[in-house]
Amino acid sequence: MTRYGARPVTGGGFEFCVWAERQKALRLRLDGREMAMERNAQGEFRVHAPEARSGQDYQFVLDSGDARPDPASRWQPYGVHGASRLCDRSGFGWTDQDWRGLELKDYVFYELHTGTFTERGTFEAAVERLDHLVTLGVTAVELMPVAEFPGGRNWGYDGVALYAPQSSYGGPEGLRTLVNACHERGLAVVLDVVYNHLGPEGNYLGEFAGYFTGRHKTPWGNAIDYSREEVRRFFLDNAIYWMREFHVDALRLDAVHGIFDDSADHILADMAREVAAFGAQTGRQVYLIAESESGDVRAHGIDSVWHDEFHHAIVPLMTGNRRGYLRRYGKEEQVAQAAGEGFVLWEAGDDPWRPEQLVAFVQNHDQVANAFLGDRQGALLTVQQQQVAAAVLCFSPWLPLLFMGQEYGETNPFLYFISHSDGWLIEAVRQGRRREFAPFYGRRPFPDPQDKETFDRCKLDWGKVEQLGHAEVLASYRELLRLRRTLRRPEAGEVRAKAKDGCLIIERPGATLAANLSDEERIVQADGRRLLWSVGEAANAGGENVRLGPWSAAAYSS
């Protein structure tokens, strides 16, 4: 059980617990009535309110007289500045009692932003599209962060109420509905969580206790102080909370290179052990997946890592964009290295990667919005180029991740958006984005992240699914994911990739992919093998050779 927050008590009422070492006294305000809380030596305040009932609103009153939401609130119906609401989690009608999760090697990720995935932008509205994902061949729905953030428009990385599912998406009930519906369809659920910083608006943790330290700096300010036991407990409990209370199957840990810990036992290793223990206790298959600038997180017991360099290697080659951090990429041999071995320029250790240890993609929320100014590949590449990219992704040994709409070549942009309430903060975000991504923008107009129109432009247009061109992209993804399922899963080191004669060749157990990533015709050796799938011109060139037209690909049985 989580230590902090409000939890229902057998026999009636709720018990409240908050770490507030910086406060001499603390009072619970429950539906307008106040009661004193008892403080222990560690600065934890507790009180049992026998009359408290689910659905009531409450706040903590500080020494200053200011009322604040619970740092471990389970529900923030009025947003990040408003009162918290009590909720009894036992009443939801779960139907996934037999669900034990999937093996990680079976994961095919589909990353989505709840607010723009559907027109209504809610958890329950997302349920209506789950059958599409099943038919596509997806096995895991990955939600961008849903912890309560300011306003109703945000990527989620500005969350401040880390235990409260976003109220504008449908709150805790809505999230449970979505997870339950996923499990009913055999889909695992991955939740993106942010343990390297909190957002700037509505972050009241520092008023309660010493959650942050100036010993380390992050791009977002002072680092979270994981050397403090109470801080560790707050975040460790949060990880297990999503798995226990919402039946989430895996957590994607945002930017773990921004997590600093001077303790002998790193917080990531501690979290990995607790997640593994929870899985063993419950009989469920649960995982931790990290975004990291190196592969060293394997030493902490993290199950898998995002493979950004897969994107960096292939996408500049296809789009011609070599600005900013993409300037060192875009060579055919780098694509081969990313597809066959793993990291290209980043630190990755000496041990070979198992296929399930890397998550590969050609699009994700960051890369679309940042490196390509919101332009999706559906707007940048031809239909045939998108199909070739899909083939390279699906034939690599790594776990594939698709970003929402990628499967049918969505052309609506995905931009950075916010809905803060502080004018100074809004302008700071605008200027910060301009500075950080200036190498990519050049003279292009800068989309205002605070403008609601910026957000509205990012909603998926599901009407495109059956339109000419989009339907062909979708058909290729479905067939390639189906073909991937029929092939034997490779072990570490079994997949070989090479750049040869201007083509990318990926050899895996049972099949070989030849992909022409250029505007010129290429000839490759096929050894008389049976054609499994192709896109573009793939014709016999005499003997055992195959002629591949520009931006073509062909897969053959081994």
Buried (B, 14 or more C-beta within 10 A) or exposed (E): EBBBBBBBEEEEBBBBBBBBBEBEEBBBBBBEEEBEBEBEEEBBBBBBBEEBBBEBBBBBBBEEEEBBBBBBBBBBBEBBBBBBBBBBBEEBEEEEEEBEBBEBBBBBBBBBBBBBBBEBBBBBBBBEBBEBBEEBBBBBBBBBBBBBBBBBBBBBBBBBBBBBBBBBBBBBBBBBBBBBBBBEBEBBBBBBBBBBBBBBBBBBBEBBBBBBBEEBEBEBEBBBBBBBEBBBBBBBBBBBBBBBBBBBBBBBBBBBBBBBBEEEEBBBBBBBBBBBEBBEEBEBBBBBBBBBBBBBBBEBBBBBBBBBBBBBBBBBBBBEBEBBEBEBBBBBBBBBBBBBBBBBEBEBBEEEBBBBBBBBBBBBBBBBBBBBBBBBBBEBBBBBBBBBBBBBBBBBBBBBBBBBBBBBBBBBBBBBBBBBEEEEBBEEBBEEBEEEBEEBBEEEEEBBBBBEEBBEBBBBBBEBBEEEBBBBBBEBBBBBBEBBEEBEBBEEEBBBBBBBEBBBBBBBEBBBBBBBBBEEBBBBBBEEBEEBBBBBBBEEBEEEBBBBBBBBBBBBEB
